[in-house]
């Protein structure tokens, strides 16, 4: 950041403060992670200087030889990681990746069946104020009130009645394994295409600690950050027969020139994800999440579905006399960064919520393990049990800072 500090001291100071914030706090937002120094370097690389509209071998600008190579490398690595027939690595975000699938597979007004937002789904899965809810007719499935897990029989009943053209599985706040094979059977029964949005669990899939949806689905989308630990962006995977439609939906359908520095970073991240070390990291994410969940449950904190199979858990904080917004705010004061999150059948609006979402990818990237999970659970309990005690939060913040100092995010 030396060049930035010299050229623009104001921005330089902001970036240094952000580095300090990330180093001195426990980042436990389930959708956030730390990229490697190599990925970080690629994101700021010289490839940001070039327009490369089109695809490898079919560009609209001259001088794209190196861009063809790095994009082809990213594609081949993603295919190998997930076992996909076709991959497009150009989407700028998960939302745009989902949009491209819809544009490729559907016409305006077609029917989509997906998971309810307040029970774990994503805004691009049919929220009325989102493009997905405005352009398509959407129906929703959710979780059982008794188990707080997906009721696949109910999904089948809804699908047979609604007759969607596309079923979307995958979630942004669901702590359990998703049965993609079961979703395939449901899709086949009602004549629908199937799409999996694995933005949260892509790294777990690569690491072998969550089932891979690629063989069951017509389309699979994922962001490249979160558990995959790459730069911010997305990819689309699909069966070969949909390849041309997907590529046209991305360019020229929804995007112009791709962010080639980001594609270079994706290639680097995919290379890292091929290593045994990465697979061990994914196992550690899940191990840490389970240990943290057990410790939280033992502290009297109610978790949705009473635990987790993946990298996240959702906690009901209503029993502490506070809402999710307040819980996230006081935990941040104590150096523990989570996000407010609706829980199934929540009586509060998404601006307040009855719950918080807690994840282990970023703290696992730092090298934290079982002992740290148990300690963190004790801090979370103490903060939530005494929401009015600011002195307690100040004290815990000091302890958090000491813990974080033992696990630097980037070694000098």
C-alpha positions as CSV (number, residue, x, y, z in Angstrom):
1,X,0.0,0.0,0.0
2,X,3.0,2.3,-0.2
3,X,2.1,3.7,-3.6
4,X,-1.4,4.4,-2.4
5,X,-0.2,6.1,0.7
6,X,2.1,8.3,-1.2
7,X,-0.4,9.2,-4.0
8,X,-3.5,9.4,-1.8
9,X,-2.9,9.5,1.9
10,X,-6.6,9.7,2.7
11,X,-7.4,6.4,1.0
12,X,-4.1,4.9,2.2
13,X,-5.2,5.6,5.8
14,X,-8.6,4.1,5.3
15,X,-7.0,0.9,3.9
16,X,-4.5,0.7,6.8
17,X,-7.4,1.0,9.2
18,X,-9.3,-1.7,7.4
19,X,-6.3,-4.0,7.6
20,X,-6.1,-3.3,11.4
21,X,-9.9,-4.1,11.7
22,X,-9.6,-7.4,10.0
23,X,-6.5,-8.4,12.0
24,X,-7.8,-7.4,15.4
25,X,-11.4,-8.8,15.1
26,X,-12.8,-12.3,14.8
27,X,-14.5,-12.2,11.3
28,X,-17.3,-14.7,11.6
29,X,-19.6,-13.6,8.9
30,X,-20.2,-16.9,7.0
31,X,-19.8,-15.3,3.5
32,X,-16.4,-13.7,4.2
33,X,-12.9,-15.1,4.1
34,X,-9.3,-14.1,3.6
35,X,-7.7,-14.6,0.2
36,X,-4.1,-15.7,0.0
37,X,-1.3,-13.2,-0.8
38,X,-1.1,-14.7,-4.3
39,X,-4.8,-14.1,-4.9
40,X,-4.6,-10.7,-3.5
41,X,-1.7,-9.9,-5.8
42,X,-3.6,-11.2,-8.8
43,X,-6.6,-9.0,-8.0
44,X,-4.4,-5.9,-8.3
45,X,-2.4,-7.2,-11.3
46,X,-1.6,-5.5,-14.6
47,X,-4.5,-7.3,-16.3
48,X,-6.9,-4.7,-15.0
49,X,-5.5,-2.4,-17.8
50,X,-7.1,-4.4,-20.7
51,X,-10.4,-4.8,-22.4
52,X,-11.0,-8.4,-23.5
53,X,-14.7,-8.6,-24.6
54,X,-15.6,-12.0,-25.9
55,X,-14.1,-15.4,-25.1
56,X,-10.7,-17.1,-25.6
57,X,-10.0,-17.1,-29.3
58,X,-13.0,-15.0,-30.0
59,X,-12.1,-11.5,-28.6
60,X,-13.2,-8.2,-30.0
61,X,-9.9,-6.5,-29.2
62,X,-6.3,-7.0,-30.2
63,X,-3.6,-7.9,-27.6
64,X,-5.6,-10.6,-25.8
65,X,-3.2,-13.5,-26.1
66,X,-2.2,-13.6,-22.4
67,X,-5.9,-13.0,-21.4
68,X,-6.9,-16.1,-23.5
69,X,-4.3,-18.1,-21.6
70,X,-5.3,-17.1,-18.1
71,X,-9.1,-17.4,-18.8
72,X,-8.6,-20.9,-20.4
73,X,-6.5,-21.9,-17.4
74,X,-9.2,-20.8,-15.0
75,X,-11.9,-22.7,-17.0
76,X,-9.8,-25.9,-17.1
77,X,-9.1,-25.8,-13.4
78,X,-12.7,-25.2,-12.5
79,X,-13.8,-28.1,-14.7
80,X,-11.4,-30.3,-12.9
81,X,-12.3,-29.2,-9.4
82,X,-16.0,-29.7,-9.8
83,X,-16.2,-32.3,-12.7
84,X,-18.2,-29.9,-14.8
85,X,-18.8,-30.2,-18.6
86,X,-18.7,-26.5,-19.2
87,X,-17.7,-23.5,-17.1
88,X,-18.0,-19.7,-17.7
89,X,-15.6,-17.8,-15.4
90,X,-16.7,-14.2,-16.4
91,X,-19.6,-13.4,-14.1
92,X,-18.8,-10.5,-11.8
93,X,-20.9,-11.7,-8.9
94,X,-23.2,-14.5,-7.7
95,X,-26.3,-12.4,-8.5
96,X,-25.2,-11.9,-12.1
97,X,-24.4,-15.6,-12.4
98,X,-27.9,-16.5,-11.3
99,X,-29.3,-13.8,-13.7
100,X,-27.4,-15.3,-16.6
101,X,-28.8,-18.8,-15.9
102,X,-32.3,-17.5,-15.8
103,X,-31.8,-15.5,-19.0
104,X,-30.4,-18.6,-20.7
105,X,-33.0,-21.1,-19.5
106,X,-36.2,-19.1,-19.1
107,X,-38.5,-16.5,-20.6
108,X,-40.0,-13.6,-18.6
109,X,-43.0,-15.0,-16.7
110,X,-41.7,-18.6,-16.5
111,X,-42.0,-20.3,-13.2
112,X,-39.3,-20.8,-10.6
113,X,-39.5,-22.8,-7.4
114,X,-36.9,-21.9,-4.8
115,X,-36.2,-21.7,-1.0
116,X,-37.8,-18.9,0.9
117,X,-35.5,-16.0,1.7
118,X,-36.4,-16.0,5.4
119,X,-35.7,-19.7,5.7
120,X,-32.3,-19.7,4.1
121,X,-32.7,-18.8,0.5
122,X,-31.1,-15.8,-1.4
123,X,-32.6,-12.6,-2.8
124,X,-31.9,-13.7,-6.4
125,X,-34.1,-16.8,-5.8
126,X,-37.3,-14.8,-6.2
127,X,-37.5,-11.9,-3.8
128,X,-40.2,-9.6,-5.1
129,X,-38.1,-6.5,-5.1
130,X,-35.2,-8.3,-6.9
131,X,-35.1,-8.8,-10.7
132,X,-35.8,-12.5,-10.1
133,X,-39.1,-11.8,-8.4
134,X,-40.1,-9.1,-10.9
135,X,-39.3,-11.0,-14.1
136,X,-40.5,-14.5,-13.2
137,X,-43.4,-16.2,-11.4
138,X,-41.9,-17.6,-8.2
139,X,-43.2,-20.1,-5.6
140,X,-41.2,-21.2,-2.5
141,X,-40.4,-24.1,-0.3
142,X,-39.0,-23.9,3.2
143,X,-38.2,-26.0,6.3
144,X,-40.2,-28.1,8.6
145,X,-41.3,-26.3,11.8
146,X,-40.5,-29.3,13.8
147,X,-37.0,-30.1,12.4
148,X,-36.1,-26.7,10.8
149,X,-34.6,-28.7,7.9
150,X,-35.9,-29.0,4.3
151,X,-39.0,-31.1,4.0
152,X,-38.4,-32.8,0.7
153,X,-41.8,-34.4,0.6
154,X,-43.3,-30.9,0.9
155,X,-41.0,-29.7,-1.9
156,X,-42.4,-32.5,-4.1
157,X,-46.0,-31.5,-3.3
158,X,-45.4,-27.9,-4.1
159,X,-43.5,-28.7,-7.3
160,X,-46.2,-31.0,-8.6
161,X,-48.8,-28.3,-8.0
162,X,-46.8,-25.3,-9.2
163,X,-45.1,-27.0,-12.2
164,X,-42.0,-24.8,-12.3
165,X,-39.7,-24.7,-15.3
166,X,-36.7,-24.3,-13.0
167,X,-36.1,-25.5,-9.5
168,X,-33.4,-23.7,-7.5
169,X,-31.7,-25.5,-4.6
170,X,-28.9,-24.0,-2.5
171,X,-29.0,-21.4,0.2
172,X,-27.3,-18.6,2.0
173,X,-28.2,-19.5,5.5
174,X,-29.0,-23.2,5.8
175,X,-26.8,-25.2,8.2
176,X,-27.4,-28.7,6.9
177,X,-26.4,-31.0,4.0
178,X,-28.5,-30.4,0.8
179,X,-29.7,-33.6,-0.9
180,X,-29.1,-32.8,-4.5
181,X,-30.1,-36.2,-5.7
182,X,-33.5,-35.8,-4.1
183,X,-33.9,-32.5,-5.8
184,X,-33.1,-34.1,-9.1
185,X,-35.8,-36.7,-8.6
186,X,-38.3,-33.9,-7.7
187,X,-37.3,-31.9,-10.9
188,X,-37.7,-35.0,-13.0
189,X,-41.1,-35.7,-11.6
190,X,-42.5,-32.3,-12.6
191,X,-40.4,-31.8,-15.8
192,X,-38.3,-29.0,-14.5
193,X,-34.6,-28.0,-15.0
194,X,-32.5,-28.0,-11.8
195,X,-30.1,-25.3,-10.7
196,X,-27.9,-25.4,-7.6
197,X,-26.6,-22.1,-6.1
198,X,-23.6,-23.3,-4.1
199,X,-22.1,-19.9,-3.4
200,X,-21.6,-20.7,0.3
201,X,-20.6,-24.4,0.1
202,X,-18.4,-24.5,-3.1
203,X,-15.2,-24.9,-1.1
204,X,-16.8,-27.6,1.0
205,X,-17.8,-29.4,-2.2
206,X,-14.3,-29.2,-3.6
207,X,-12.9,-30.4,-0.2
208,X,-15.2,-33.5,-0.2
209,X,-17.1,-32.5,2.9
210,X,-20.4,-31.8,1.1
211,X,-22.0,-33.6,-1.8
212,X,-21.2,-32.3,-5.3
213,X,-24.4,-31.1,-7.2
214,X,-22.8,-31.0,-10.7
215,X,-23.8,-34.5,-11.8
216,X,-27.4,-33.9,-10.7
217,X,-28.0,-30.4,-12.0
218,X,-28.5,-28.7,-15.3
219,X,-26.8,-25.5,-13.9
220,X,-24.6,-24.8,-10.9
221,X,-23.6,-21.3,-9.9
222,X,-21.1,-20.2,-7.2
223,X,-19.3,-17.2,-6.0
224,X,-15.5,-17.6,-5.9
225,X,-15.1,-16.1,-2.4
226,X,-16.6,-17.5,0.8
227,X,-15.5,-21.1,1.4
228,X,-13.7,-21.3,-1.9
229,X,-11.4,-18.5,-0.6
230,X,-10.8,-16.8,-4.0
231,X,-11.4,-13.2,-5.1
232,X,-14.8,-11.7,-5.3
233,X,-16.6,-13.0,-8.4
234,X,-18.6,-16.0,-9.7
235,X,-18.7,-18.8,-12.2
236,X,-21.4,-20.8,-13.9
237,X,-21.2,-24.5,-14.5
238,X,-23.6,-26.4,-16.8
239,X,-24.1,-29.4,-19.0
240,X,-22.6,-29.1,-22.4
241,X,-25.9,-28.7,-24.2
242,X,-26.5,-25.4,-22.4
243,X,-23.0,-24.1,-23.0
244,X,-23.8,-21.7,-25.9
245,X,-26.9,-20.4,-24.2
246,X,-25.0,-19.7,-21.0
247,X,-22.1,-18.0,-22.8
248,X,-24.4,-15.8,-24.8
249,X,-26.3,-14.8,-21.6
250,X,-23.1,-13.7,-20.0
251,X,-21.7,-11.9,-23.0
252,X,-23.2,-10.0,-24.7
253,X,-26.4,-10.7,-22.8
254,X,-25.7,-9.1,-19.4
255,X,-22.0,-8.1,-19.3
256,X,-19.4,-6.4,-21.5
257,X,-15.7,-6.6,-20.9
258,X,-14.8,-9.2,-18.3
259,X,-12.7,-8.2,-15.2
260,X,-9.6,-10.0,-16.4
261,X,-7.6,-9.3,-13.2
262,X,-10.4,-11.0,-11.3
263,X,-10.3,-14.0,-13.7
264,X,-6.5,-14.2,-13.1
265,X,-7.3,-14.3,-9.4
266,X,-9.9,-17.0,-9.9
267,X,-7.3,-19.1,-11.8
268,X,-4.9,-18.7,-8.9
269,X,-7.6,-19.6,-6.3
270,X,-8.6,-22.7,-8.3
271,X,-5.0,-23.8,-8.4
272,X,-4.8,-23.4,-4.6
273,X,-8.0,-25.4,-4.2
274,X,-6.5,-28.4,-6.0
275,X,-4.0,-29.0,-3.1
276,X,-4.3,-31.5,-0.3
277,X,-3.8,-28.6,2.1
278,X,-7.0,-27.0,0.8
279,X,-9.0,-30.2,1.3
280,X,-7.7,-30.3,4.9
281,X,-8.7,-26.7,5.4
282,X,-12.3,-27.5,4.3
283,X,-12.4,-30.4,6.8
284,X,-11.2,-28.0,9.5
285,X,-13.9,-25.5,8.6
286,X,-16.6,-28.1,9.2
287,X,-14.9,-29.5,12.3
288,X,-14.6,-26.0,13.8
289,X,-18.2,-25.2,13.0
290,X,-19.4,-28.4,14.7
291,X,-17.3,-27.8,17.8
292,X,-18.5,-24.2,18.0
293,X,-22.1,-25.3,17.6
294,X,-21.8,-27.9,20.4
295,X,-20.3,-25.3,22.7
296,X,-23.0,-22.7,21.9
297,X,-25.7,-25.3,22.5
298,X,-24.1,-26.2,25.8
299,X,-24.2,-22.6,26.7
300,X,-28.0,-22.5,26.3
301,X,-28.0,-20.7,22.9
302,X,-30.7,-22.1,20.6
303,X,-29.4,-23.0,17.1
304,X,-31.6,-23.6,14.2
305,X,-31.9,-27.3,13.5
306,X,-29.8,-27.8,16.7
307,X,-26.5,-27.7,15.0
308,X,-24.7,-27.7,11.6
309,X,-23.3,-29.9,8.9
310,X,-21.4,-27.2,7.1
311,X,-19.5,-23.9,7.8
312,X,-22.3,-21.9,9.4
313,X,-25.0,-21.9,12.0
314,X,-27.9,-19.7,12.8
315,X,-28.6,-18.7,16.4
316,X,-31.9,-17.5,17.8
317,X,-31.2,-14.6,20.1
318,X,-34.7,-13.8,21.1
319,X,-34.4,-15.6,24.4
320,X,-31.9,-12.9,25.5
321,X,-34.4,-10.1,25.2
322,X,-32.7,-8.6,22.1
323,X,-33.1,-8.8,18.3
324,X,-30.5,-9.9,15.8
325,X,-29.6,-6.3,14.9
326,X,-28.7,-5.6,18.6
327,X,-26.9,-8.9,19.0
328,X,-24.7,-8.3,16.0
329,X,-23.9,-4.7,17.2
330,X,-22.9,-5.7,20.7
331,X,-20.8,-8.7,19.5
332,X,-18.9,-6.4,17.1
333,X,-18.2,-4.1,20.1
334,X,-16.6,-7.2,21.7
335,X,-14.5,-7.9,18.5
336,X,-16.7,-10.7,17.2
337,X,-18.2,-9.8,13.8
338,X,-21.3,-11.7,12.8
339,X,-24.4,-10.6,10.9
340,X,-28.1,-10.3,11.8
341,X,-30.1,-12.9,10.1
342,X,-33.7,-14.0,9.9
343,X,-34.5,-17.5,11.3
344,X,-37.3,-19.8,10.0
345,X,-40.8,-18.4,10.8
346,X,-39.2,-15.2,12.1
347,X,-41.7,-12.7,13.5
348,X,-39.3,-9.8,13.0
349,X,-38.6,-8.1,9.7
350,X,-35.2,-8.5,7.9
351,X,-34.1,-5.1,9.2
352,X,-34.2,-6.4,12.8
353,X,-34.4,-10.3,12.7
354,X,-34.6,-12.7,15.6
355,X,-31.3,-14.3,14.8
356,X,-27.6,-14.1,13.9
357,X,-25.5,-16.1,11.4
358,X,-22.1,-17.3,12.5
359,X,-19.5,-18.9,10.3
360,X,-16.0,-20.4,10.6
361,X,-14.3,-20.0,7.2
362,X,-12.3,-16.9,8.0
363,X,-11.2,-17.8,11.5
364,X,-10.2,-21.3,10.2
365,X,-8.1,-19.6,7.5
366,X,-6.2,-17.9,10.3
367,X,-5.4,-21.3,11.8
368,X,-7.7,-21.4,14.7
369,X,-8.9,-24.7,16.0
370,X,-11.1,-26.5,18.6
371,X,-9.6,-24.7,21.6
372,X,-10.3,-21.3,20.1
373,X,-13.9,-22.4,19.1
374,X,-14.7,-23.2,22.7
375,X,-13.2,-19.9,23.9
376,X,-15.1,-17.9,21.3
377,X,-18.4,-19.7,22.2
378,X,-17.9,-18.6,25.8
379,X,-17.4,-15.0,24.8
380,X,-20.5,-15.0,22.6
381,X,-22.5,-16.4,25.5
382,X,-21.3,-13.8,28.0
383,X,-22.0,-10.9,25.6
384,X,-25.5,-12.1,24.7
385,X,-26.4,-12.9,28.4
386,X,-25.5,-9.4,29.5
387,X,-26.4,-7.1,26.5
388,X,-26.3,-4.0,28.7
389,X,-22.8,-4.5,30.1
390,X,-20.5,-2.3,28.0
391,X,-17.6,-2.8,30.3
392,X,-17.8,-6.6,29.7
393,X,-17.6,-6.0,26.0
394,X,-14.5,-3.8,26.4
395,X,-12.9,-6.5,28.4
396,X,-13.7,-9.2,25.9
397,X,-12.5,-7.0,23.1
398,X,-9.1,-6.9,24.7
399,X,-9.0,-10.7,25.0
400,X,-10.1,-11.0,21.3
401,X,-7.3,-8.7,20.3
402,X,-4.7,-10.9,22.1
403,X,-6.1,-14.0,20.5
404,X,-6.0,-12.4,17.0
405,X,-2.4,-11.4,17.5
406,X,-1.5,-15.1,17.8
407,X,-3.1,-15.7,14.4
408,X,-2.0,-13.0,11.9
409,X,-4.0,-12.8,8.7
410,X,-1.0,-12.0,6.6
411,X,2.6,-12.6,7.9
412,X,5.1,-9.9,7.1
